[in-house]
Amino acid sequence: MILVTGCAGFIGHAVVRALLGRGDHVVGLDNLNAYYDPALKHARLKECAVSNFTFLPVDLCDREELSQLFSAHRPLRVVHLAAQAGVRHSFENPHAYVDSNITGFVNVLECARAAGNVEQLVYASSSSVYGADAKQLSSVADAVEQPLSVYAATKRANELIAHVYATQFGLRLTGLRYFTVYGPWGRPDMAPLKFARAIFEGRPIEVFGQGDMRRDFTFIDDIVRGTVRALDEQDHFGTVPHRIYNLGNNHPEPLLRFI
């Protein structure tokens, strides 16, 4: 059985559908918060309503309920995608990011450690960890010590905490740095849908920094394939069973060309 946290989110929903499609039994966890319209999250969940899927409305910060979930369902593998999303919003409500992205992440790791049977845990990091160190073609070997947002800092903190749990407790952990994911069922707060909505409604498109920036856009199907392969791959771990990969298109596009 596979546990997917954040299963009603953009990437979580797509990963769940891929796992269900190949016959896996999946338990999905999501707190269905109102960062954007929960109706979209409920609609995604309806797409997953099959016999081998169980949905549980659990918050990562509820340690007791999360622990009960692990005890009851005994997941062998975990895809941890639940997080407070949004880079700019992290300046307005940093506590939500610390609670969900750091405290919630540690709660998941602690439950996996206590369960003693989790074979593999894949978690979502972000290309935003490159921050001020970013260059056109980022490498996992690059320095990532200058985050530019609270969101980015929490994702980098996840990577460091994961390294500790791999080193000290032997948990097999894989962090995936996603690069600007887009596609069907996408988040309404992200550029593709925000820009399209502005065009359809005849409003100006809000551009920051005179549009002088480049983003590496990655289609959701490619992100799903990479995530599932990381979940299945039991080799390629070093002495410390923690690895980090970039999942991106490797072709940054100028923002104005994208618009």
C-alpha positions as CSV (number, residue, x, y, z in Angstrom):
1,M,0.0,0.0,0.0
2,I,1.2,3.5,-0.9
3,L,0.4,6.6,1.1
4,V,0.1,9.9,-0.8
5,T,-0.1,13.1,1.2
6,G,-1.5,16.2,-0.5
7,C,-3.6,13.8,-2.7
8,A,-6.1,16.5,-3.6
9,G,-3.5,18.9,-4.8
10,F,-2.4,19.4,-8.4
11,I,0.6,17.1,-8.4
12,G,-0.8,14.7,-5.7
13,H,-4.0,14.1,-7.7
14,A,-2.0,13.3,-10.8
15,V,0.3,10.9,-8.9
16,V,-2.6,9.1,-7.3
17,R,-4.3,8.6,-10.6
18,A,-1.1,7.1,-12.1
19,L,-0.7,4.7,-9.2
20,L,-4.3,3.7,-9.2
21,G,-4.1,3.2,-13.0
22,R,-1.4,0.5,-12.6
23,G,-3.3,-1.3,-9.8
24,D,-1.7,0.0,-6.6
25,H,-3.7,0.4,-3.5
26,V,-3.5,4.0,-2.3
27,V,-4.4,5.9,0.8
28,G,-4.7,9.6,0.2
29,L,-4.3,12.3,2.9
30,D,-5.2,16.0,2.5
31,N,-6.5,18.7,4.8
32,L,-8.4,20.4,1.9
33,N,-7.4,23.9,3.1
34,A,-8.8,27.1,1.6
35,Y,-5.5,28.5,0.1
36,Y,-7.5,28.2,-3.2
37,D,-11.0,27.1,-3.8
38,P,-11.5,23.7,-2.1
39,A,-14.1,22.9,-4.8
40,L,-11.3,22.2,-7.2
41,K,-9.7,19.8,-4.7
42,H,-13.0,18.0,-4.2
43,A,-13.4,17.7,-8.0
44,R,-9.9,16.2,-8.2
45,L,-10.8,13.6,-5.5
46,K,-13.9,12.6,-7.5
47,E,-11.5,11.6,-10.3
48,C,-9.9,9.1,-7.9
49,A,-13.0,7.5,-6.5
50,V,-12.3,3.9,-7.2
51,S,-12.2,0.8,-5.0
52,N,-8.4,0.8,-4.5
53,F,-8.4,4.4,-3.2
54,T,-9.1,5.5,0.4
55,F,-9.3,9.2,1.2
56,L,-8.7,10.6,4.7
57,P,-9.1,14.3,5.6
58,V,-6.1,14.5,7.9
59,D,-3.9,17.5,8.7
60,L,-0.2,16.8,8.9
61,C,0.1,18.9,12.1
62,D,-2.3,16.5,13.9
63,R,0.4,14.1,15.2
64,E,-2.0,11.7,16.9
65,E,-4.3,11.3,13.9
66,L,-1.3,10.9,11.6
67,S,0.2,8.3,13.8
68,Q,-3.1,6.4,13.9
69,L,-3.2,6.5,10.1
70,F,0.2,4.8,9.9
71,S,-0.7,2.2,12.5
72,A,-4.0,1.4,10.7
73,H,-2.8,1.3,7.1
74,R,0.8,0.3,7.4
75,P,2.0,2.0,4.2
76,L,5.1,0.4,2.7
77,R,5.9,3.4,0.6
78,V,5.1,7.1,0.9
79,V,4.8,10.0,-1.5
80,H,4.9,13.2,0.6
81,L,3.5,16.0,-1.5
82,A,1.4,17.9,1.1
83,A,2.7,21.4,1.8
84,Q,1.6,25.0,2.0
85,A,2.1,26.1,-1.5
86,G,2.8,29.6,-3.0
87,V,6.0,31.6,-2.9
88,R,4.6,35.1,-2.5
89,H,2.0,34.1,0.1
90,S,4.8,32.9,2.3
91,F,5.7,36.5,3.1
92,E,2.2,37.2,4.2
93,N,1.6,34.1,6.3
94,P,5.0,32.5,7.2
95,H,3.5,30.5,10.1
96,A,1.4,28.4,7.8
97,Y,4.6,27.4,5.9
98,V,6.5,26.5,9.1
99,D,3.5,24.5,10.4
100,S,2.8,22.6,7.2
101,N,6.1,22.4,5.5
102,I,8.4,21.8,8.5
103,T,6.4,20.6,11.4
104,G,4.2,18.5,9.1
105,F,7.2,17.0,7.3
106,V,8.9,16.0,10.6
107,N,5.6,14.4,11.7
108,V,5.5,12.3,8.6
109,L,9.2,11.2,9.1
110,E,8.5,10.4,12.7
111,C,5.6,8.2,11.8
112,A,7.6,6.5,9.1
113,R,10.4,5.9,11.6
114,A,8.1,4.6,14.3
115,A,6.3,2.3,11.8
116,G,9.5,0.5,11.0
117,N,8.2,-0.9,7.7
118,V,8.4,2.0,5.3
119,E,10.6,0.9,2.4
120,Q,10.8,4.2,0.6
121,L,9.7,7.8,1.1
122,V,9.7,10.3,-1.8
123,Y,9.1,14.0,-0.9
124,A,8.6,17.2,-2.9
125,S,11.2,19.8,-2.7
126,S,11.3,22.7,-5.2
127,S,13.6,24.5,-7.7
128,S,13.0,27.6,-5.5
129,V,15.8,26.3,-3.1
130,Y,18.3,27.5,-5.7
131,G,17.3,31.1,-4.8
132,A,20.0,33.7,-5.3
133,D,22.3,30.9,-6.3
134,A,20.1,30.0,-9.3
135,K,21.7,29.9,-12.8
136,Q,20.2,28.9,-16.1
137,L,21.0,25.2,-15.7
138,S,20.9,24.3,-12.0
139,S,22.6,21.2,-10.6
140,V,21.9,19.4,-7.4
141,A,25.6,19.9,-6.7
142,D,25.1,23.7,-6.7
143,A,25.1,25.7,-3.4
144,V,21.6,26.3,-2.1
145,E,22.2,28.5,0.9
146,Q,20.5,31.8,-0.3
147,P,16.7,31.2,-0.4
148,L,14.6,34.2,-1.4
149,S,11.3,33.2,0.3
150,V,10.1,31.5,3.4
151,Y,8.6,28.8,1.1
152,A,12.0,28.1,-0.4
153,A,13.6,28.1,3.1
154,T,11.1,25.5,4.3
155,K,11.8,23.3,1.3
156,R,15.6,23.5,1.9
157,A,14.9,22.7,5.6
158,N,13.1,19.6,4.4
159,E,16.2,18.4,2.5
160,L,18.4,18.9,5.5
161,I,16.1,17.2,8.0
162,A,15.7,14.3,5.6
163,H,19.4,13.9,5.5
164,V,19.5,13.6,9.3
165,Y,16.7,10.9,9.3
166,A,18.5,9.0,6.6
167,T,21.8,9.2,8.4
168,Q,20.6,8.5,11.9
169,F,17.6,6.2,11.4
170,G,18.3,4.6,7.9
171,L,15.1,5.9,6.3
172,R,15.3,5.6,2.5
173,L,14.4,9.1,1.3
174,T,14.3,10.8,-2.1
175,G,13.8,14.6,-2.5
176,L,12.6,15.9,-5.9
177,R,13.1,19.5,-6.8
178,Y,10.2,20.3,-9.1
179,F,10.5,23.1,-11.7
180,T,7.3,25.1,-12.3
181,V,4.8,22.4,-13.0
182,Y,1.9,23.1,-15.4
183,G,-0.9,21.2,-17.1
184,P,-4.5,20.0,-16.6
185,W,-6.0,20.4,-13.1
186,G,-3.3,23.0,-12.4
187,R,-3.4,25.4,-9.5
188,P,-5.3,28.6,-10.1
189,D,-2.7,30.8,-8.3
190,M,0.1,29.8,-10.7
191,A,1.2,31.7,-13.8
192,P,-0.4,29.6,-16.6
193,L,-3.9,29.8,-15.2
194,K,-3.6,33.4,-13.8
195,F,-2.3,34.7,-17.2
196,A,-4.9,32.8,-19.2
197,R,-7.7,34.1,-16.9
198,A,-6.5,37.7,-17.3
199,I,-6.5,37.3,-21.1
200,F,-10.0,35.8,-21.2
201,E,-11.3,38.6,-18.9
202,G,-9.5,41.4,-20.8
203,R,-7.4,42.4,-17.9
204,P,-3.7,43.4,-17.9
205,I,-1.3,40.6,-17.0
206,E,0.6,41.4,-13.8
207,V,4.4,41.1,-14.5
208,F,7.1,41.4,-11.9
209,G,10.6,42.7,-12.5
210,Q,9.7,44.0,-16.1
211,G,9.4,40.4,-17.1
212,D,13.2,40.0,-17.2
213,M,13.2,36.4,-15.9
214,R,13.3,32.8,-17.1
215,R,11.3,29.9,-15.8
216,D,11.7,26.2,-16.5
217,F,8.2,24.9,-17.1
218,T,7.6,21.2,-16.7
219,F,4.5,19.3,-17.9
220,I,2.6,17.4,-15.2
221,D,2.9,14.0,-16.9
222,D,6.7,14.3,-16.8
223,I,6.6,15.2,-13.2
224,V,4.4,12.2,-12.4
225,R,6.7,9.8,-14.4
226,G,9.7,11.0,-12.5
227,T,8.0,10.8,-9.1
228,V,6.7,7.3,-9.7
229,R,10.1,6.1,-10.9
230,A,11.8,7.6,-7.9
231,L,9.3,5.7,-5.7
232,D,10.0,2.4,-7.5
233,E,13.7,2.7,-7.7
234,Q,15.4,0.9,-4.8
235,D,19.0,1.3,-5.9
236,H,21.2,4.4,-6.5
237,F,21.4,5.2,-2.9
238,G,24.8,6.1,-1.5
239,T,26.2,5.3,2.0
240,V,23.5,7.6,3.4
241,P,20.1,6.6,1.9
242,H,19.1,10.0,0.9
243,R,19.2,11.3,-2.6
244,I,18.0,14.5,-4.4
245,Y,17.1,15.0,-8.0
246,N,16.0,17.9,-10.2
247,L,12.7,17.2,-12.1
248,G,12.6,19.9,-14.8
249,N,12.5,20.5,-18.5
250,N,16.1,21.8,-18.6
251,H,15.0,24.6,-21.0
252,P,14.1,27.8,-19.2
253,E,11.7,30.1,-21.1
254,P,11.8,33.9,-21.0
255,L,8.7,35.1,-19.2
256,L,7.6,37.5,-21.9
257,R,7.9,34.7,-24.6
258,F,5.7,32.5,-22.4
259,I,3.1,35.2,-22.1
